Structures are given as C-alpha cells and as structure tokens.
Amino acid sequence: MDISTLSQRLSRQIREKRLNRGLTQAALAELAGLPRQKVIAIEQGSLSVAMNAYARALVALDCELAVVPAAMPTLDEIEGLFE
C-alpha cells in the first residue's frame, strides 16, 4: 500500500463518520478547532495535512485511530493510476 491510498482511506472514513453524525464540514471544523478549509483538505486526502489536524478531526468525531495490517487496494482506489 502506498501513502496516497492510506490517506484516501482515512479521509473517506472521516467523511463517512462526519456524515453519519449529521455534521457539516463547518460544524466539524468548529468542533475540531480547525478552519473549514483544513477539513476539506482532510476529506480530500491531502498529503500536506499534518497529523495534528487529522487527530483533531478524529477527536471531534469521538473516534480513535487503529493500526491494522494493510489490505490490498480496491479497484476503485487504483482506477486512476492507469489513466
């Protein structure tokens, strides 16, 4: 697994948790003490976002990060690699 795939998976999970809780990006940003633009970057899987921002978003969503063995990327995750 590469860094981009890992970042995309984490960003997708954060977005899903936010939506499941009925929060807007602005509401999550306020809870996390982050600018809305940072939440957008997190949900886009930007590699330039610091771990601190991811941690703030996770805490605001009442979630924690678990380290598990890597799984093979899905077809959806790799479809853009060959374009």
PDB file with one MODEL, atoms N, CA, C and O in Angstrom:
MODEL        1
ATOM      1  N   MET A   1       0.851  -1.173   0.000  1.00  0.00           N
ATOM      2  CA  MET A   1       0.000   0.000   0.000  1.00  0.00           C
ATOM      3  C   MET A   1       0.894   1.232   0.000  1.00  0.00           C
ATOM      4  O   MET A   1       1.950   1.251   0.631  1.00  0.00           O
ATOM      5  N   ASP A   2       0.458   2.248  -0.709  1.00  0.00           N
ATOM      6  CA  ASP A   2       1.241   3.484  -0.735  1.00  0.00           C
ATOM      7  C   ASP A   2       0.591   4.539   0.161  1.00  0.00           C
ATOM      8  O   ASP A   2      -0.523   4.356   0.652  1.00  0.00           O
ATOM      9  N   ILE A   3       1.296   5.624   0.360  1.00  0.00           N
ATOM     10  CA  ILE A   3       0.845   6.694   1.246  1.00  0.00           C
ATOM     11  C   ILE A   3      -0.457   7.316   0.748  1.00  0.00           C
ATOM     12  O   ILE A   3      -1.336   7.644   1.545  1.00  0.00           O
ATOM     13  N   SER A   4      -0.577   7.475  -0.542  1.00  0.00           N
ATOM     14  CA  SER A   4      -1.775   8.085  -1.113  1.00  0.00           C
ATOM     15  C   SER A   4      -3.018   7.239  -0.828  1.00  0.00           C
ATOM     16  O   SER A   4      -4.066   7.773  -0.463  1.00  0.00           O
ATOM     17  N   THR A   5      -2.900   5.933  -0.993  1.00  0.00           N
ATOM     18  CA  THR A   5      -4.037   5.042  -0.722  1.00  0.00           C
ATOM     19  C   THR A   5      -4.425   5.097   0.747  1.00  0.00           C
ATOM     20  O   THR A   5      -5.607   5.159   1.083  1.00  0.00           O
ATOM     21  N   LEU A   6      -3.428   5.075   1.618  1.00  0.00           N
ATOM     22  CA  LEU A   6      -3.688   5.154   3.052  1.00  0.00           C
ATOM     23  C   LEU A   6      -4.393   6.465   3.404  1.00  0.00           C
ATOM     24  O   LEU A   6      -5.358   6.465   4.167  1.00  0.00           O
ATOM     25  N   SER A   7      -3.918   7.568   2.855  1.00  0.00           N
ATOM     26  CA  SER A   7      -4.514   8.875   3.105  1.00  0.00           C
ATOM     27  C   SER A   7      -5.954   8.921   2.590  1.00  0.00           C
ATOM     28  O   SER A   7      -6.831   9.468   3.259  1.00  0.00           O
ATOM     29  N   GLN A   8      -6.200   8.358   1.420  1.00  0.00           N
ATOM     30  CA  GLN A   8      -7.552   8.341   0.855  1.00  0.00           C
ATOM     31  C   GLN A   8      -8.502   7.517   1.717  1.00  0.00           C
ATOM     32  O   GLN A   8      -9.653   7.906   1.915  1.00  0.00           O
ATOM     33  N   ARG A   9      -8.033   6.391   2.226  1.00  0.00           N
ATOM     34  CA  ARG A   9      -8.878   5.562   3.089  1.00  0.00           C
ATOM     35  C   ARG A   9      -9.243   6.299   4.376  1.00  0.00           C
ATOM     36  O   ARG A   9     -10.400   6.295   4.795  1.00  0.00           O
ATOM     37  N   LEU A  10      -8.252   6.928   4.995  1.00  0.00           N
ATOM     38  CA  LEU A  10      -8.513   7.667   6.229  1.00  0.00           C
ATOM     39  C   LEU A  10      -9.462   8.829   5.964  1.00  0.00           C
ATOM     40  O   LEU A  10     -10.391   9.056   6.738  1.00  0.00           O
ATOM     41  N   SER A  11      -9.241   9.554   4.897  1.00  0.00           N
ATOM     42  CA  SER A  11     -10.099  10.702   4.591  1.00  0.00           C
ATOM     43  C   SER A  11     -11.529  10.259   4.319  1.00  0.00           C
ATOM     44  O   SER A  11     -12.474  10.930   4.733  1.00  0.00           O
ATOM     45  N   ARG A  12     -11.699   9.138   3.629  1.00  0.00           N
ATOM     46  CA  ARG A  12     -13.043   8.618   3.349  1.00  0.00           C
ATOM     47  C   ARG A  12     -13.751   8.227   4.650  1.00  0.00           C
ATOM     48  O   ARG A  12     -14.942   8.492   4.813  1.00  0.00           O
ATOM     49  N   GLN A  13     -13.024   7.602   5.566  1.00  0.00           N
ATOM     50  CA  GLN A  13     -13.621   7.203   6.843  1.00  0.00           C
ATOM     51  C   GLN A  13     -14.020   8.422   7.678  1.00  0.00           C
ATOM     52  O   GLN A  13     -15.076   8.423   8.311  1.00  0.00           O
ATOM     53  N   ILE A  14     -13.195   9.438   7.679  1.00  0.00           N
ATOM     54  CA  ILE A  14     -13.530  10.658   8.421  1.00  0.00           C
ATOM     55  C   ILE A  14     -14.779  11.307   7.829  1.00  0.00           C
ATOM     56  O   ILE A  14     -15.669  11.731   8.566  1.00  0.00           O
ATOM     57  N   ARG A  15     -14.844  11.383   6.516  1.00  0.00           N
ATOM     58  CA  ARG A  15     -16.024  11.972   5.861  1.00  0.00           C
ATOM     59  C   ARG A  15     -17.276  11.168   6.195  1.00  0.00           C
ATOM     60  O   ARG A  15     -18.314  11.746   6.516  1.00  0.00           O
ATOM     61  N   GLU A  16     -17.189   9.841   6.122  1.00  0.00           N
ATOM     62  CA  GLU A  16     -18.336   8.985   6.438  1.00  0.00           C
ATOM     63  C   GLU A  16     -18.798   9.183   7.883  1.00  0.00           C
ATOM     64  O   GLU A  16     -19.998   9.260   8.143  1.00  0.00           O
ATOM     65  N   LYS A  17     -17.860   9.266   8.816  1.00  0.00           N
ATOM     66  CA  LYS A  17     -18.219   9.494  10.225  1.00  0.00           C
ATOM     67  C   LYS A  17     -18.901  10.846  10.391  1.00  0.00           C
ATOM     68  O   LYS A  17     -19.888  10.967  11.116  1.00  0.00           O
ATOM     69  N   ARG A  18     -18.367  11.860   9.715  1.00  0.00           N
ATOM     70  CA  ARG A  18     -18.975  13.205   9.797  1.00  0.00           C
ATOM     71  C   ARG A  18     -20.410  13.170   9.287  1.00  0.00           C
ATOM     72  O   ARG A  18     -21.315  13.696   9.933  1.00  0.00           O
ATOM     73  N   LEU A  19     -20.615  12.551   8.129  1.00  0.00           N
ATOM     74  CA  LEU A  19     -21.950  12.483   7.546  1.00  0.00           C
ATOM     75  C   LEU A  19     -22.896  11.649   8.411  1.00  0.00           C
ATOM     76  O   LEU A  19     -24.061  12.010   8.577  1.00  0.00           O
ATOM     77  N   ASN A  20     -22.409  10.546   8.959  1.00  0.00           N
ATOM     78  CA  ASN A  20     -23.229   9.700   9.834  1.00  0.00           C
ATOM     79  C   ASN A  20     -23.690  10.449  11.074  1.00  0.00           C
ATOM     80  O   ASN A  20     -24.749  10.149  11.627  1.00  0.00           O
ATOM     81  N   ARG A  21     -22.908  11.412  11.509  1.00  0.00           N
ATOM     82  CA  ARG A  21     -23.277  12.210  12.685  1.00  0.00           C
ATOM     83  C   ARG A  21     -24.085  13.446  12.314  1.00  0.00           C
ATOM     84  O   ARG A  21     -24.465  14.231  13.182  1.00  0.00           O
ATOM     85  N   GLY A  22     -24.346  13.615  11.019  1.00  0.00           N
ATOM     86  CA  GLY A  22     -25.166  14.737  10.565  1.00  0.00           C
ATOM     87  C   GLY A  22     -24.461  16.079  10.656  1.00  0.00           C
ATOM     88  O   GLY A  22     -25.110  17.117  10.779  1.00  0.00           O
ATOM     89  N   LEU A  23     -23.136  16.062  10.597  1.00  0.00           N
ATOM     90  CA  LEU A  23     -22.368  17.306  10.708  1.00  0.00           C
ATOM     91  C   LEU A  23     -21.996  17.843   9.335  1.00  0.00           C
ATOM     92  O   LEU A  23     -21.719  17.081   8.408  1.00  0.00           O
ATOM     93  N   THR A  24     -21.995  19.150   9.220  1.00  0.00           N
ATOM     94  CA  THR A  24     -21.435  19.791   8.032  1.00  0.00           C
ATOM     95  C   THR A  24     -19.927  19.898   8.222  1.00  0.00           C
ATOM     96  O   THR A  24     -19.412  19.692   9.321  1.00  0.00           O
ATOM     97  N   GLN A  25     -19.235  20.219   7.150  1.00  0.00           N
ATOM     98  CA  GLN A  25     -17.790  20.446   7.272  1.00  0.00           C
ATOM     99  C   GLN A  25     -17.514  21.610   8.215  1.00  0.00           C
ATOM    100  O   GLN A  25     -16.558  21.575   8.989  1.00  0.00           O
ATOM    101  N   ALA A  26     -18.344  22.628   8.149  1.00  0.00           N
ATOM    102  CA  ALA A  26     -18.166  23.787   9.027  1.00  0.00           C
ATOM    103  C   ALA A  26     -18.366  23.401  10.491  1.00  0.00           C
ATOM    104  O   ALA A  26     -17.628  23.863  11.361  1.00  0.00           O
ATOM    105  N   ALA A  27     -19.357  22.558  10.762  1.00  0.00           N
ATOM    106  CA  ALA A  27     -19.609  22.130  12.140  1.00  0.00           C
ATOM    107  C   ALA A  27     -18.447  21.287  12.670  1.00  0.00           C
ATOM    108  O   ALA A  27     -18.023  21.457  13.813  1.00  0.00           O
ATOM    109  N   LEU A  28     -17.940  20.384  11.840  1.00  0.00           N
ATOM    110  CA  LEU A  28     -16.783  19.586  12.255  1.00  0.00           C
ATOM    111  C   LEU A  28     -15.583  20.486  12.494  1.00  0.00           C
ATOM    112  O   LEU A  28     -14.850  20.305  13.466  1.00  0.00           O
ATOM    113  N   ALA A  29     -15.381  21.446  11.619  1.00  0.00           N
ATOM    114  CA  ALA A  29     -14.253  22.370  11.778  1.00  0.00           C
ATOM    115  C   ALA A  29     -14.348  23.104  13.117  1.00  0.00           C
ATOM    116  O   ALA A  29     -13.348  23.252  13.820  1.00  0.00           O
ATOM    117  N   GLU A  30     -15.533  23.555  13.461  1.00  0.00           N
ATOM    118  CA  GLU A  30     -15.710  24.264  14.724  1.00  0.00           C
ATOM    119  C   GLU A  30     -15.434  23.341  15.914  1.00  0.00           C
ATOM    120  O   GLU A  30     -14.745  23.732  16.856  1.00  0.00           O
ATOM    121  N   LEU A  31     -15.967  22.126  15.873  1.00  0.00           N
ATOM    122  CA  LEU A  31     -15.735  21.171  16.958  1.00  0.00           C
ATOM    123  C   LEU A  31     -14.255  20.812  17.107  1.00  0.00           C
ATOM    124  O   LEU A  31     -13.762  20.615  18.218  1.00  0.00           O
ATOM    125  N   ALA A  32     -13.558  20.730  15.974  1.00  0.00           N
ATOM    126  CA  ALA A  32     -12.154  20.333  15.973  1.00  0.00           C
ATOM    127  C   ALA A  32     -11.200  21.501  16.181  1.00  0.00           C
ATOM    128  O   ALA A  32     -10.004  21.296  16.390  1.00  0.00           O
ATOM    129  N   GLY A  33     -11.721  22.732  16.124  1.00  0.00           N
ATOM    130  CA  GLY A  33     -10.856  23.901  16.239  1.00  0.00           C
ATOM    131  C   GLY A  33      -9.961  24.075  15.027  1.00  0.00           C
ATOM    132  O   GLY A  33      -8.803  24.478  15.138  1.00  0.00           O
ATOM    133  N   LEU A  34     -10.528  23.760  13.857  1.00  0.00           N
ATOM    134  CA  LEU A  34      -9.793  23.854  12.597  1.00  0.00           C
ATOM    135  C   LEU A  34     -10.539  24.769  11.632  1.00  0.00           C
ATOM    136  O   LEU A  34     -11.753  24.933  11.752  1.00  0.00           O
ATOM    137  N   PRO A  35      -9.835  25.361  10.685  1.00  0.00           N
ATOM    138  CA  PRO A  35     -10.534  26.096   9.627  1.00  0.00           C
ATOM    139  C   PRO A  35     -11.289  25.099   8.735  1.00  0.00           C
ATOM    140  O   PRO A  35     -10.853  23.959   8.570  1.00  0.00           O
ATOM    141  N   ARG A  36     -12.399  25.523   8.172  1.00  0.00           N
ATOM    142  CA  ARG A  36     -13.174  24.645   7.284  1.00  0.00           C
ATOM    143  C   ARG A  36     -12.322  24.149   6.126  1.00  0.00           C
ATOM    144  O   ARG A  36     -12.479  23.009   5.688  1.00  0.00           O
ATOM    145  N   GLN A  37     -11.422  24.988   5.625  1.00  0.00           N
ATOM    146  CA  GLN A  37     -10.564  24.596   4.512  1.00  0.00           C
ATOM    147  C   GLN A  37      -9.684  23.395   4.895  1.00  0.00           C
ATOM    148  O   GLN A  37      -9.356  22.570   4.042  1.00  0.00           O
ATOM    149  N   LYS A  38      -9.308  23.302   6.158  1.00  0.00           N
ATOM    150  CA  LYS A  38      -8.496  22.172   6.622  1.00  0.00           C
ATOM    151  C   LYS A  38      -9.325  20.891   6.617  1.00  0.00           C
ATOM    152  O   LYS A  38      -8.822  19.828   6.255  1.00  0.00           O
ATOM    153  N   VAL A  39     -10.603  20.990   7.021  1.00  0.00           N
ATOM    154  CA  VAL A  39     -11.489  19.823   6.981  1.00  0.00           C
ATOM    155  C   VAL A  39     -11.673  19.369   5.536  1.00  0.00           C
ATOM    156  O   VAL A  39     -11.682  18.170   5.259  1.00  0.00           O
ATOM    157  N   ILE A  40     -11.820  20.309   4.627  1.00  0.00           N
ATOM    158  CA  ILE A  40     -11.931  19.974   3.207  1.00  0.00           C
ATOM    159  C   ILE A  40     -10.682  19.237   2.753  1.00  0.00           C
ATOM    160  O   ILE A  40     -10.780  18.219   2.068  1.00  0.00           O
ATOM    161  N   ALA A  41      -9.508  19.737   3.125  1.00  0.00           N
ATOM    162  CA  ALA A  41      -8.249  19.084   2.743  1.00  0.00           C
ATOM    163  C   ALA A  41      -8.144  17.685   3.346  1.00  0.00           C
ATOM    164  O   ALA A  41      -7.661  16.761   2.690  1.00  0.00           O
ATOM    165  N   ILE A  42      -8.590  17.527   4.584  1.00  0.00           N
ATOM    166  CA  ILE A  42      -8.588  16.206   5.223  1.00  0.00           C
ATOM    167  C   ILE A  42      -9.466  15.249   4.430  1.00  0.00           C
ATOM    168  O   ILE A  42      -9.054  14.127   4.133  1.00  0.00           O
ATOM    169  N   GLU A  43     -10.666  15.685   4.089  1.00  0.00           N
ATOM    170  CA  GLU A  43     -11.604  14.818   3.374  1.00  0.00           C
ATOM    171  C   GLU A  43     -11.171  14.543   1.937  1.00  0.00           C
ATOM    172  O   GLU A  43     -11.644  13.587   1.322  1.00  0.00           O
ATOM    173  N   GLN A  44     -10.284  15.364   1.402  1.00  0.00           N
ATOM    174  CA  GLN A  44      -9.742  15.120   0.065  1.00  0.00           C
ATOM    175  C   GLN A  44      -8.504  14.228   0.119  1.00  0.00           C
ATOM    176  O   GLN A  44      -7.981  13.819  -0.917  1.00  0.00           O
ATOM    177  N   GLY A  45      -8.039  13.930   1.328  1.00  0.00           N
ATOM    178  CA  GLY A  45      -6.871  13.071   1.475  1.00  0.00           C
ATOM    179  C   GLY A  45      -5.566  13.768   1.149  1.00  0.00           C
ATOM    180  O   GLY A  45      -4.598  13.126   0.742  1.00  0.00           O
ATOM    181  N   SER A  46      -5.536  15.074   1.327  1.00  0.00           N
ATOM    182  CA  SER A  46      -4.333  15.846   1.031  1.00  0.00           C
ATOM    183  C   SER A  46      -3.152  15.355   1.870  1.00  0.00           C
ATOM    184  O   SER A  46      -3.260  15.203   3.086  1.00  0.00           O
ATOM    185  N   LEU A  47      -2.035  15.113   1.207  1.00  0.00           N
ATOM    186  CA  LEU A  47      -0.837  14.642   1.897  1.00  0.00           C
ATOM    187  C   LEU A  47      -0.123  15.760   2.650  1.00  0.00           C
ATOM    188  O   LEU A  47       0.812  15.500   3.406  1.00  0.00           O
ATOM    189  N   SER A  48      -0.558  17.003   2.448  1.00  0.00           N
ATOM    190  CA  SER A  48       0.092  18.129   3.124  1.00  0.00           C
ATOM    191  C   SER A  48      -0.528  18.435   4.493  1.00  0.00           C
ATOM    192  O   SER A  48      -0.033  19.302   5.213  1.00  0.00           O
ATOM    193  N   VAL A  49      -1.593  17.737   4.853  1.00  0.00           N
ATOM    194  CA  VAL A  49      -2.263  17.980   6.138  1.00  0.00           C
ATOM    195  C   VAL A  49      -1.485  17.286   7.250  1.00  0.00           C
ATOM    196  O   VAL A  49      -1.146  16.107   7.140  1.00  0.00           O
ATOM    197  N   ALA A  50      -1.207  18.021   8.313  1.00  0.00           N
ATOM    198  CA  ALA A  50      -0.440  17.482   9.444  1.00  0.00           C
ATOM    199  C   ALA A  50      -1.276  16.467  10.223  1.00  0.00           C
ATOM    200  O   ALA A  50      -2.505  16.538  10.246  1.00  0.00           O
ATOM    201  N   MET A  51      -0.594  15.539  10.848  1.00  0.00           N
ATOM    202  CA  MET A  51      -1.249  14.524  11.667  1.00  0.00           C
ATOM    203  C   MET A  51      -2.080  15.168  12.775  1.00  0.00           C
ATOM    204  O   MET A  51      -3.113  14.627  13.170  1.00  0.00           O
ATOM    205  N   ASN A  52      -1.641  16.301  13.271  1.00  0.00           N
ATOM    206  CA  ASN A  52      -2.379  17.018  14.309  1.00  0.00           C
ATOM    207  C   ASN A  52      -3.792  17.360  13.844  1.00  0.00           C
ATOM    208  O   ASN A  52      -4.738  17.258  14.625  1.00  0.00           O
ATOM    209  N   ALA A  53      -3.946  17.761  12.600  1.00  0.00           N
ATOM    210  CA  ALA A  53      -5.270  18.107  12.075  1.00  0.00           C
ATOM    211  C   ALA A  53      -6.148  16.862  11.984  1.00  0.00           C
ATOM    212  O   ALA A  53      -7.326  16.901  12.338  1.00  0.00           O
ATOM    213  N   TYR A  54      -5.569  15.755  11.505  1.00  0.00           N
ATOM    214  CA  TYR A  54      -6.328  14.502  11.463  1.00  0.00           C
ATOM    215  C   TYR A  54      -6.755  14.108  12.879  1.00  0.00           C
ATOM    216  O   TYR A  54      -7.897  13.698  13.091  1.00  0.00           O
ATOM    217  N   ALA A  55      -5.848  14.230  13.841  1.00  0.00           N
ATOM    218  CA  ALA A  55      -6.148  13.868  15.229  1.00  0.00           C
ATOM    219  C   ALA A  55      -7.270  14.738  15.783  1.00  0.00           C
ATOM    220  O   ALA A  55      -8.161  14.233  16.466  1.00  0.00           O
ATOM    221  N   ARG A  56      -7.241  16.027  15.500  1.00  0.00           N
ATOM    222  CA  ARG A  56      -8.299  16.932  15.979  1.00  0.00           C
ATOM    223  C   ARG A  56      -9.658  16.541  15.401  1.00  0.00           C
ATOM    224  O   ARG A  56     -10.669  16.553  16.104  1.00  0.00           O
ATOM    225  N   ALA A  57      -9.670  16.193  14.112  1.00  0.00           N
ATOM    226  CA  ALA A  57     -10.922  15.790  13.473  1.00  0.00           C
ATOM    227  C   ALA A  57     -11.440  14.486  14.082  1.00  0.00           C
ATOM    228  O   ALA A  57     -12.636  14.351  14.341  1.00  0.00           O
ATOM    229  N   LEU A  58     -10.555  13.545  14.306  1.00  0.00           N
ATOM    230  CA  LEU A  58     -10.956  12.269  14.909  1.00  0.00           C
ATOM    231  C   LEU A  58     -11.504  12.459  16.317  1.00  0.00           C
ATOM    232  O   LEU A  58     -12.522  11.862  16.669  1.00  0.00           O
ATOM    233  N   VAL A  59     -10.847  13.276  17.121  1.00  0.00           N
ATOM    234  CA  VAL A  59     -11.321  13.546  18.487  1.00  0.00           C
ATOM    235  C   VAL A  59     -12.694  14.222  18.438  1.00  0.00           C
ATOM    236  O   VAL A  59     -13.580  13.882  19.222  1.00  0.00           O
ATOM    237  N   ALA A  60     -12.871  15.164  17.532  1.00  0.00           N
ATOM    238  CA  ALA A  60     -14.161  15.858  17.412  1.00  0.00           C
ATOM    239  C   ALA A  60     -15.274  14.897  17.011  1.00  0.00           C
ATOM    240  O   ALA A  60     -16.437  15.113  17.352  1.00  0.00           O
ATOM    241  N   LEU A  61     -14.918  13.838  16.288  1.00  0.00           N
ATOM    242  CA  LEU A  61     -15.899  12.832  15.876  1.00  0.00           C
ATOM    243  C   LEU A  61     -16.029  11.707  16.897  1.00  0.00           C
ATOM    244  O   LEU A  61     -16.746  10.731  16.674  1.00  0.00           O
ATOM    245  N   ASP A  62     -15.326  11.856  18.021  1.00  0.00           N
ATOM    246  CA  ASP A  62     -15.316  10.839  19.074  1.00  0.00           C
ATOM    247  C   ASP A  62     -14.833   9.496  18.533  1.00  0.00           C
ATOM    248  O   ASP A  62     -15.417   8.449  18.812  1.00  0.00           O
ATOM    249  N   CYS A  63     -13.749   9.551  17.750  1.00  0.00           N
ATOM    250  CA  CYS A  63     -13.158   8.361  17.146  1.00  0.00           C
ATOM    251  C   CYS A  63     -11.686   8.280  17.530  1.00  0.00           C
ATOM    252  O   CYS A  63     -11.088   9.252  17.991  1.00  0.00           O
ATOM    253  N   GLU A  64     -11.127   7.105  17.328  1.00  0.00           N
ATOM    254  CA  GLU A  64      -9.691   6.938  17.523  1.00  0.00           C
ATOM    255  C   GLU A  64      -9.117   6.238  16.306  1.00  0.00           C
ATOM    256  O   GLU A  64      -9.845   5.644  15.510  1.00  0.00           O
ATOM    257  N   LEU A  65      -7.827   6.316  16.176  1.00  0.00           N
ATOM    258  CA  LEU A  65      -7.128   5.701  15.059  1.00  0.00           C
ATOM    259  C   LEU A  65      -6.632   4.327  15.489  1.00  0.00           C
ATOM    260  O   LEU A  65      -5.989   4.203  16.531  1.00  0.00           O
ATOM    261  N   ALA A  66      -6.917   3.305  14.708  1.00  0.00           N
ATOM    262  CA  ALA A  66      -6.451   1.951  14.998  1.00  0.00           C
ATOM    263  C   ALA A  66      -5.486   1.529  13.896  1.00  0.00           C
ATOM    264  O   ALA A  66      -5.729   1.784  12.716  1.00  0.00           O
ATOM    265  N   VAL A  67      -4.409   0.892  14.280  1.00  0.00           N
ATOM    266  CA  VAL A  67      -3.426   0.410  13.314  1.00  0.00           C
ATOM    267  C   VAL A  67      -3.698  -1.068  13.072  1.00  0.00           C
ATOM    268  O   VAL A  67      -3.660  -1.884  13.993  1.00  0.00           O
ATOM    269  N   VAL A  68      -3.974  -1.395  11.808  1.00  0.00           N
ATOM    270  CA  VAL A  68      -4.277  -2.769  11.427  1.00  0.00           C
ATOM    271  C   VAL A  68      -3.418  -3.139  10.219  1.00  0.00           C
ATOM    272  O   VAL A  68      -2.943  -2.252   9.509  1.00  0.00           O
ATOM    273  N   PRO A  69      -3.212  -4.435   9.974  1.00  0.00           N
ATOM    274  CA  PRO A  69      -2.436  -4.829   8.795  1.00  0.00           C
ATOM    275  C   PRO A  69      -3.075  -4.278   7.517  1.00  0.00           C
ATOM    276  O   PRO A  69      -4.298  -4.201   7.401  1.00  0.00           O
ATOM    277  N   ALA A  70      -2.246  -3.908   6.588  1.00  0.00           N
ATOM    278  CA  ALA A  70      -2.713  -3.316   5.331  1.00  0.00           C
ATOM    279  C   ALA A  70      -3.497  -4.331   4.514  1.00  0.00           C
ATOM    280  O   ALA A  70      -3.171  -5.518   4.482  1.00  0.00           O
ATOM    281  N   ALA A  71      -4.532  -3.838   3.859  1.00  0.00           N
ATOM    282  CA  ALA A  71      -5.317  -4.640   2.926  1.00  0.00           C
ATOM    283  C   ALA A  71      -4.971  -4.179   1.519  1.00  0.00           C
ATOM    284  O   ALA A  71      -4.557  -3.038   1.314  1.00  0.00           O
ATOM    285  N   MET A  72      -5.140  -5.056   0.573  1.00  0.00           N
ATOM    286  CA  MET A  72      -4.877  -4.689  -0.818  1.00  0.00           C
ATOM    287  C   MET A  72      -5.826  -3.558  -1.227  1.00  0.00           C
ATOM    288  O   MET A  72      -6.981  -3.534  -0.801  1.00  0.00           O
ATOM    289  N   PRO A  73      -5.343  -2.623  -2.050  1.00  0.00           N
ATOM    290  CA  PRO A  73      -6.222  -1.547  -2.514  1.00  0.00           C
ATOM    291  C   PRO A  73      -7.370  -2.123  -3.335  1.00  0.00           C
ATOM    292  O   PRO A  73      -7.208  -3.135  -4.018  1.00  0.00           O
ATOM    293  N   THR A  74      -8.513  -1.482  -3.267  1.00  0.00           N
ATOM    294  CA  THR A  74      -9.660  -1.892  -4.079  1.00  0.00           C
ATOM    295  C   THR A  74      -9.495  -1.371  -5.500  1.00  0.00           C
ATOM    296  O   THR A  74      -8.651  -0.513  -5.761  1.00  0.00           O
ATOM    297  N   LEU A  75     -10.302  -1.891  -6.413  1.00  0.00           N
ATOM    298  CA  LEU A  75     -10.259  -1.405  -7.798  1.00  0.00           C
ATOM    299  C   LEU A  75     -10.589   0.081  -7.866  1.00  0.00           C
ATOM    300  O   LEU A  75      -9.992   0.812  -8.655  1.00  0.00           O
ATOM    301  N   ASP A  76     -11.532   0.532  -7.049  1.00  0.00           N
ATOM    302  CA  ASP A  76     -11.879   1.959  -7.025  1.00  0.00           C
ATOM    303  C   ASP A  76     -10.690   2.813  -6.604  1.00  0.00           C
ATOM    304  O   ASP A  76     -10.503   3.916  -7.117  1.00  0.00           O
ATOM    305  N   GLU A  77      -9.891   2.310  -5.678  1.00  0.00           N
ATOM    306  CA  GLU A  77      -8.748   3.075  -5.179  1.00  0.00           C
ATOM    307  C   GLU A  77      -7.618   3.171  -6.200  1.00  0.00           C
ATOM    308  O   GLU A  77      -6.860   4.142  -6.190  1.00  0.00           O
ATOM    309  N   ILE A  78      -7.495   2.190  -7.071  1.00  0.00           N
ATOM    310  CA  ILE A  78      -6.395   2.214  -8.042  1.00  0.00           C
ATOM    311  C   ILE A  78      -6.813   2.588  -9.455  1.00  0.00           C
ATOM    312  O   ILE A  78      -5.960   2.666 -10.339  1.00  0.00           O
ATOM    313  N   GLU A  79      -8.100   2.823  -9.696  1.00  0.00           N
ATOM    314  CA  GLU A  79      -8.557   3.071 -11.054  1.00  0.00           C
ATOM    315  C   GLU A  79      -7.876   4.273 -11.707  1.00  0.00           C
ATOM    316  O   GLU A  79      -7.645   4.264 -12.916  1.00  0.00           O
ATOM    317  N   GLY A  80      -7.555   5.296 -10.938  1.00  0.00           N
ATOM    318  CA  GLY A  80      -6.935   6.486 -11.515  1.00  0.00           C
ATOM    319  C   GLY A  80      -5.457   6.352 -11.812  1.00  0.00           C
ATOM    320  O   GLY A  80      -4.881   7.233 -12.450  1.00  0.00           O
ATOM    321  N   LEU A  81      -4.832   5.286 -11.373  1.00  0.00           N
ATOM    322  CA  LEU A  81      -3.392   5.115 -11.567  1.00  0.00           C
ATOM    323  C   LEU A  81      -2.999   4.880 -13.018  1.00  0.00           C
ATOM    324  O   LEU A  81      -1.878   5.201 -13.412  1.00  0.00           O
ATOM    325  N   PHE A  82      -3.890   4.332 -13.805  1.00  0.00           N
ATOM    326  CA  PHE A  82      -3.532   3.933 -15.174  1.00  0.00           C
ATOM    327  C   PHE A  82      -4.108   4.831 -16.238  1.00  0.00           C
ATOM    328  O   PHE A  82      -4.140   4.462 -17.412  1.00  0.00           O
ATOM    329  N   GLU A  83      -4.559   5.993 -15.852  1.00  0.00           N
ATOM    330  CA  GLU A  83      -5.137   6.928 -16.842  1.00  0.00           C
ATOM    331  C   GLU A  83      -4.071   7.819 -17.413  1.00  0.00           C
ATOM    332  O   GLU A  83      -4.362   8.667 -18.257  1.00  0.00           O
TER     333      GLU A  83
ENDMDL
END
